[in-house]
Amino acid sequence: MTPERGSTVDAVLRRSARRTPARVAVEYGERSWTYAELDDAVSRAASVLLGQGLTPGDRVAAYGHNSDAYLIAFLACARAGLVHVPVNQNLTGDDLAYIVGQSGSALVLADPDLAGRLPDGVRTLPLRDDAGGLLALLPDAQPYGGPAPRGEDLVQLLYTSGTTALPKGAMMTHRALVHEYLSAIAALDLSAGDRPVHSLPLYHSAQMHVFLLPYLAVGATNVILDAPDGDRILDLVESGRADSLFAPPTVWIALANRPDFATRDLDGLRKAYYGASIMPVPVLERLRARLPKLAFYNCFGQSEIGPLAMVLGPDEHKGRMDSCGRPVLFVDARVVDEDGQDVPDGTPGEIVYRSPQLCEGYWDRPEETAEAFREGWFHSGDLAVRDAHGYHTIVDRVKDVINSGGVLVASRQVEDVLYTHPRVAEVAVVGLPDDKWIEAVTAFVVRRGETTEAELIAHARERLAPFKAPKRVVFVDELPRNASGKILKRRLRDEHGTS
């Protein structure tokens, strides 16, 4: 059989290296790699991994910070036919042991400062340690020249964020991710001339699969940062080294709240992408007012679909600032009721997907796979409204809708209203158990200045129906989040549900 190189993740880099071998592909710290050098490093790293006694199909966990080594390791796994398992570098204890164990990882590629957190007996190889780490081994390794993986082979287990339950490993094939890369390139107007900066964790599917890999496919020069450092990001923009940035709402909120945000020269920033969680409309309005020439794109999806499913482009925001857009190139979407029947436009329902970008199911979780994939469609768990023009607006996660006195309340609507108060920096709204209301609408607020519970409830009551206004406001120093910026509402419910 002819190897299906055109449908594999490693072939994305191989083609760019043949097309523009001398162009700089990646910059990280003081190191840079041309496309030819990066492709060679990936082939050598593939040989190193197989030299550890691994065989195609084995799972290899990656537990490290952002770096060029992290990227090389992922692409090397893809080229060698191994299944990459990205692990949140903030996980410790039972959470870390669960993913390493549940995935059956035969090897963990770990940064030296993190390796001590791993369970006893786990086999490790340093990612970028000078004394025997992956990067140190590359010069003496021969480029991999073995069998190529096939498009239908697994290339990654993308573990869900676990905001509502234990994480599940979405089984992604080469072909699924390549389709998703094409969707991202088309919907997000990615081009070789862009200068993207990648600051979110690379273990997270959005930064890796919506931006870094698609940008490698088109031949751009990519700057990788350790973390979303506001000073570093703005310096790169002002110096002309970056003109494209993806960040979750938390990072955009932090940038907008910086004292120097109004005075820095940010005219060089051309493309702004946001996603990973819902962007409050008032925050987006402030950003657009400050940077009126900046093209904003809303990126929406979830791990199981690679993760990009819908995009709202820069020329589509007017009049629909709260929309997540329309399905991307390779995604079909419907909005359905509990029986799986289409609901009329303007009526809330669950989004379901059909797409070659979708995962094959959940690793070693047949019951959850059967529950999510029904009658040929993947059930997302997102509650949305579709309009007559095909644009979708997320109302809430199905599990986050609040049942207050028998009436359903969308937490996002309450949050958007509270964000219009000048003393609210961040807010999350959940339903907490209540003898009278079944669930009491409760707002957890990070203050930007002095305000009171009564003031915020009154502010909401002026703008919402009384049953939607918070019954209680809890002031907190910060909201619990995972590393991708998603607010962990499950933790709020668990920690405050019995208080």
C-alpha positions in Angstrom: 0.0 0.0 0.0 1.3 3.5 -0.8 1.9 5.5 2.4 -0.7 8.2 3.0 1.8 11.0 3.5 -0.7 13.6 2.4 -3.1 12.9 5.3 -0.6 12.7 8.2 0.5 15.4 10.7 4.2 14.9 10.0 3.7 15.5 6.3 2.4 19.0 7.1 6.0 20.0 8.1 7.7 17.9 5.5 5.9 19.7 2.7 6.7 23.1 4.1 10.4 22.1 4.5 10.5 21.1 0.9 8.8 24.3 -0.3 10.7 26.9 1.9 13.7 25.1 3.5 15.6 28.2 4.4 12.7 30.2 5.9 12.7 30.4 9.7 10.0 28.2 11.1 10.3 28.6 14.8 11.9 30.9 17.3 12.1 30.1 21.0 14.3 32.1 23.3 17.8 32.3 21.7 17.2 29.3 19.4 15.7 29.4 15.9 15.0 26.6 13.4 14.6 26.9 9.7 12.0 24.6 8.1 14.7 22.3 6.9 16.4 22.2 10.3 13.1 21.6 12.1 12.1 18.7 9.7 15.5 17.1 10.2 15.2 17.5 14.0 11.8 15.8 13.9 13.2 12.8 11.9 16.1 12.4 14.3 13.8 12.7 17.4 11.6 10.0 15.9 14.6 7.7 15.8 15.5 8.6 19.4 12.0 7.7 20.6 11.9 4.4 18.7 15.3 3.7 20.1 13.7 3.7 23.6 12.1 0.4 22.7 8.8 1.9 21.7 6.7 0.6 18.8 4.1 2.3 16.6 0.8 2.7 18.5 2.5 3.1 21.9 1.4 6.1 23.9 4.0 8.7 24.9 2.9 11.4 27.4 4.4 14.9 27.2 4.6 16.8 30.5 6.5 20.0 29.8 6.4 23.7 29.4 6.2 25.5 26.1 9.4 25.1 24.1 10.8 24.2 20.7 11.5 20.7 22.2 7.9 20.2 23.1 6.9 20.9 19.4 9.6 18.6 18.1 8.6 15.8 20.4 5.0 16.0 19.2 5.9 15.9 15.5 8.4 13.1 16.2 5.7 11.0 17.8 3.6 11.7 14.7 6.4 10.6 12.3 7.2 7.5 14.3 3.6 6.3 14.5 3.4 6.9 18.2 0.4 8.4 20.0 1.2 11.6 21.7 -0.6 12.4 25.1 -0.3 16.0 26.0 -0.5 16.6 29.8 -1.3 19.8 31.6 1.9 20.9 33.2 0.0 22.2 36.2 -1.4 18.8 37.1 0.0 17.0 40.1 -0.9 14.0 42.4 -3.9 11.9 41.5 -4.9 14.1 38.5 -1.5 13.6 36.9 -1.4 9.9 37.7 -4.9 9.4 36.3 -4.0 10.6 32.8 -0.6 8.8 32.7 -2.2 5.6 33.9 -5.5 5.8 32.0 -3.7 6.5 28.7 -1.3 3.6 29.3 1.7 5.7 28.4 4.8 3.7 28.0 7.1 6.7 28.3 6.8 10.3 29.7 8.7 13.1 28.1 9.1 15.5 31.0 10.9 18.7 31.7 13.4 18.2 34.5 11.7 20.6 36.9 8.4 18.6 36.5 9.7 15.0 36.5 9.7 14.7 40.3 5.9 15.1 40.3 5.4 11.9 38.3 4.2 8.7 40.0 6.9 6.2 41.1 7.9 3.7 38.5 7.0 5.8 35.5 9.6 5.7 32.7 10.8 9.1 31.7 13.1 10.9 29.2 13.9 14.6 29.7 12.6 16.9 27.0 15.3 19.5 26.9 17.9 18.6 29.6 21.4 19.0 28.4 22.5 15.7 30.1 20.7 13.1 27.9 17.6 15.0 27.1 15.7 14.7 23.7 17.3 17.8 22.2 20.8 16.7 23.4 20.4 13.3 21.7 19.5 14.7 18.2 23.0 15.4 16.8 24.0 11.7 17.2 20.8 10.2 16.0 20.1 9.1 12.4 17.1 10.6 10.7 14.1 8.3 10.8 13.5 6.4 7.6 11.0 3.8 8.6 7.4 3.1 7.6 5.1 6.2 7.4 2.0 6.3 9.5 -1.4 6.2 7.8 -4.1 8.8 7.9 -6.4 6.6 9.9 -3.8 5.9 12.6 -4.1 7.6 16.0 -1.7 10.4 16.6 -2.9 12.0 19.8 -5.1 11.5 22.8 -6.6 14.9 23.6 -7.9 14.8 27.2 -10.9 17.0 27.8 -10.6 19.8 30.3 -12.5 17.9 32.9 -14.6 20.9 34.0 -17.6 18.7 34.7 -16.2 15.2 35.1 -13.0 13.1 34.9 -11.1 13.9 31.7 -11.6 11.7 28.7 -9.0 11.0 26.1 -10.4 12.0 22.7 -8.8 9.7 20.1 -7.5 11.9 17.2 -6.3 10.4 14.0 -3.8 12.0 11.6 -6.6 12.5 9.0 -8.9 14.3 11.6 -6.2 16.8 12.6 -5.1 17.5 9.0 -8.8 18.3 8.1 -8.9 20.6 11.1 -5.7 22.4 10.0 -7.3 23.1 6.6 -10.4 24.4 8.3 -8.3 26.7 10.5 -6.3 28.0 7.5 -9.4 28.8 5.5 -11.6 30.3 8.3 -8.8 32.3 10.1 -7.1 33.7 7.0 -3.7 32.3 8.1 -0.9 33.1 5.7 2.9 32.7 5.4 3.3 36.5 5.8 1.8 36.5 9.3 4.0 36.8 12.3 2.2 34.8 15.0 3.2 34.6 18.7 2.2 31.4 20.5 1.9 31.9 24.3 -0.8 29.5 25.5 0.3 26.1 26.7 1.1 23.8 23.7 -0.5 20.9 25.5 -3.8 22.7 24.8 -5.4 21.8 21.5 -6.3 25.3 20.5 -2.7 26.7 20.5 -1.2 23.6 19.0 -3.9 22.6 16.4 -5.7 25.8 15.5 -2.6 28.0 15.2 0.9 26.5 15.5 0.5 23.5 13.2 -1.7 25.3 10.6 0.9 28.2 10.6 3.7 25.6 10.0 1.6 24.3 7.1 1.4 27.7 5.4 5.1 28.4 6.1 5.0 31.3 8.6 7.6 32.2 11.2 6.4 31.3 14.6 7.5 32.7 18.0 6.9 30.4 20.9 6.7 31.9 24.4 6.9 30.1 27.8 3.6 31.7 28.9 1.2 34.6 28.0 3.5 37.3 29.4 1.8 40.7 28.7 5.1 42.6 28.7 6.7 40.1 26.3 3.7 40.0 24.0 3.4 43.8 23.7 7.2 44.2 23.2 7.0 41.7 20.3 4.1 43.7 18.8 5.9 47.1 19.2 9.1 45.7 17.7 7.3 44.3 14.6 8.1 40.7 15.4 4.5 39.7 16.0 1.3 40.8 14.3 -1.0 37.9 15.2 -2.1 36.7 18.6 -4.5 34.1 20.0 -5.5 34.3 23.6 -8.4 33.3 25.8 -10.7 36.0 27.3 -8.7 35.9 30.5 -5.5 37.1 28.7 -7.4 39.7 26.7 -9.0 41.0 29.9 -5.6 41.2 31.5 -4.1 43.1 28.5 -7.1 45.5 28.5 -6.7 46.2 32.2 -3.0 47.0 31.9 -2.2 50.7 32.8 -0.1 51.0 29.6 -2.6 49.4 27.2 -3.9 52.8 26.2 -0.4 54.2 25.5 1.6 51.3 23.9 2.0 51.4 20.1 -0.1 48.4 19.0 -0.8 49.4 15.4 1.3 46.5 14.2 -1.1 44.0 15.6 -3.3 42.9 12.7 -5.1 39.8 13.8 -6.6 39.0 17.2 -8.1 35.6 17.9 -10.0 34.8 21.0 -11.6 31.5 22.2 -11.2 28.6 24.6 -14.1 30.2 26.7 -16.8 32.7 26.1 -15.7 36.3 25.7 -17.8 38.8 27.6 -19.3 41.2 25.1 -18.4 44.3 27.2 -14.8 43.3 27.2 -14.8 42.8 23.4 -16.4 46.2 22.9 -13.6 47.8 25.0 -10.9 46.1 22.9 -12.5 47.0 19.6 -12.8 50.6 20.7 -9.1 50.8 21.7 -8.0 49.0 18.5 -10.5 49.8 15.8 -8.4 48.5 12.9 -7.6 45.2 14.5 -9.3 42.2 12.9 -11.0 40.1 15.6 -11.9 36.4 15.1 -14.0 34.3 17.5 -12.8 30.7 17.5 -15.2 28.2 19.0 -15.1 24.4 19.4 -13.9 21.6 21.7 -11.2 19.0 22.0 -13.2 16.3 20.4 -13.4 18.1 17.0 -9.7 19.1 16.9 -10.8 21.7 18.3 -12.1 24.3 15.8 -15.8 24.0 14.9 -17.0 27.6 14.2 -15.6 31.0 13.5 -17.0 34.5 13.6 -14.8 36.6 11.2 -13.9 40.2 11.6 -16.5 41.4 9.1 -19.2 39.4 10.8 -19.1 40.9 14.3 -21.4 43.9 13.7 -24.8 43.2 15.2 -23.8 39.8 16.5 -21.0 40.4 19.0 -22.1 37.5 21.2 -22.1 35.0 18.3 -19.5 32.2 17.8 -20.1 32.3 14.1 -20.8 29.6 11.5 -19.3 26.1 11.0 -15.9 25.9 9.4 -15.0 24.2 6.2 -15.2 20.5 7.2 -17.9 20.8 9.9 -21.7 20.1 9.7 -23.7 21.4 12.7 -27.3 21.1 13.8 -29.2 22.5 16.8 -31.5 19.8 18.3 -33.9 19.1 21.1 -33.6 16.2 23.6 -35.0 13.8 21.1 -32.4 14.7 18.5 -34.8 16.6 16.3 -33.9 20.0 14.7 -35.3 23.0 16.6 -36.6 26.1 14.7 -34.1 29.0 14.3 -34.1 31.2 17.3 -34.9 28.3 19.7 -32.3 27.0 22.1 -31.0 23.5 21.6 -27.9 21.3 21.8 -25.3 21.6 19.0 -24.4 18.3 17.4 -21.6 17.8 14.8 -20.7 15.5 12.0 -17.2 16.0 10.6 -14.0 14.3 9.4 -12.3 16.4 12.2 -14.0 14.4 14.9 -12.3 12.1 17.2 -12.8 8.3 17.0 -14.3 8.2 20.5 -12.8 8.2 24.0 -9.8 6.1 24.9 -11.0 3.0 26.8 -14.4 4.6 27.6 -16.9 2.8 25.5 -20.0 3.9 27.4 -19.1 7.6 27.2 -18.3 7.2 23.5 -21.7 5.7 22.9 -23.4 8.5 24.9 -21.6 11.2 22.9 -21.9 9.7 19.4 -25.6 8.9 18.7 -27.2 8.3 15.3 -24.1 9.5 13.5 -23.8 12.8 15.3 -21.5 14.0 18.1 -23.4 15.6 21.0 -21.3 18.6 22.1 -23.1 19.5 25.4 -23.3 23.2 24.3 -26.7 24.9 24.3 -27.0 27.3 21.4 -29.4 29.3 19.2 -29.0 29.4 15.4 -30.3 32.3 13.4 -31.8 32.4 9.9 -28.3 33.2 8.4 -26.6 30.2 10.0 -24.9 32.1 12.9 -24.8 30.4 16.2 -24.8 32.0 19.7 -23.8 29.9 22.7 -26.4 30.2 25.5 -24.5 28.0 27.9 -23.1 24.6 28.5 -26.1 22.2 28.9 -24.7 21.3 32.4 -24.3 25.0 33.4 -27.9 26.1 32.7 -29.5 27.1 36.0 -32.9 25.8 37.1 -34.2 28.6 39.2 -37.7 27.9 40.5 -38.5 25.7 37.6 -37.4 28.3 35.0 -34.1 27.9 33.1 -31.6 30.7 33.3 -28.5 31.0 31.1 -25.5 31.9 33.2 -23.8 33.7 30.3 -26.6 36.3 30.1 -26.3 37.1 33.7 -22.5 37.3 33.4 -22.6 39.7 30.5 -24.9 42.1 32.5 -22.6 42.1 35.5 -19.6 42.7 33.2 -21.2 46.1 32.3 -20.7 47.3 35.9 -17.5 49.3 36.2 -16.4 47.6 39.4 -16.6 44.1 38.1 -13.2 42.7 36.8 -14.3 39.1 36.3 -17.5 37.1 37.1 -18.8 33.5 37.0 -22.4 32.7 37.6 -23.6 29.2 38.7 -26.6 27.6 40.3 -26.2 26.5 43.9 -28.7 24.2 45.7 -31.5 26.1 47.3 -34.6 24.8 49.2 -36.9 27.4 47.7 -35.5 28.0 44.2 -34.0 24.5 43.5 -30.9 26.3 42.3 -30.2 29.9 43.4 -28.5 32.1 40.7 -25.1 32.9 42.4 -22.5 35.3 41.1 -18.8 34.9 42.0 -17.2 38.3 41.4 -13.6 39.6 41.3 -13.8 43.3 42.1 -12.0 46.1 40.3 -12.9 48.5 43.1 -15.3 49.0 46.0 -18.8 47.7 45.5 -21.4 45.7 47.4 -23.6 42.7 46.9 -26.7 44.8 47.1 -25.3 47.2 44.4 -24.5 44.4 42.0 -27.9 42.7 42.5 -29.7 46.0 41.9 -27.5 46.6 38.7 -28.6 43.1 37.4 -32.3 43.7 38.3 -32.4 46.9 36.3 -31.4 44.9 33.2 -32.8 41.4 33.6 -36.0 39.8 34.5 -36.2 39.4 38.3 -35.9 35.6 38.3 -32.6 35.9 36.3 -30.9 38.3 38.7 -28.5 36.8 41.2 -29.9 35.9 44.6 -26.4 36.1 46.0 -23.0 37.6 45.2 -19.8 36.1 46.5 -16.6 38.2 46.3 -13.4 36.2 45.6 -9.8 37.1 44.9 -9.7 35.0 41.8 -11.8 32.5 39.9 -10.7 28.8 39.6 -9.5 28.0 36.1 -7.7 25.3 34.1 -4.6 26.2 32.2 -6.5 27.0 29.0 -8.4 29.8 30.8 -11.7 28.0 31.3 -13.5 28.8 34.5 -14.0 25.7 36.6 -17.7 26.2 37.5 -17.8 22.6 38.8 -15.3 23.6 41.4 -17.4 26.6 42.4 -20.5 24.4 42.8 -18.6 21.8 44.7 -16.9 24.1 47.1 -19.8 26.4 47.8 -22.8 24.2 47.2 -23.2 23.2 50.9 -22.2 26.5 52.4 
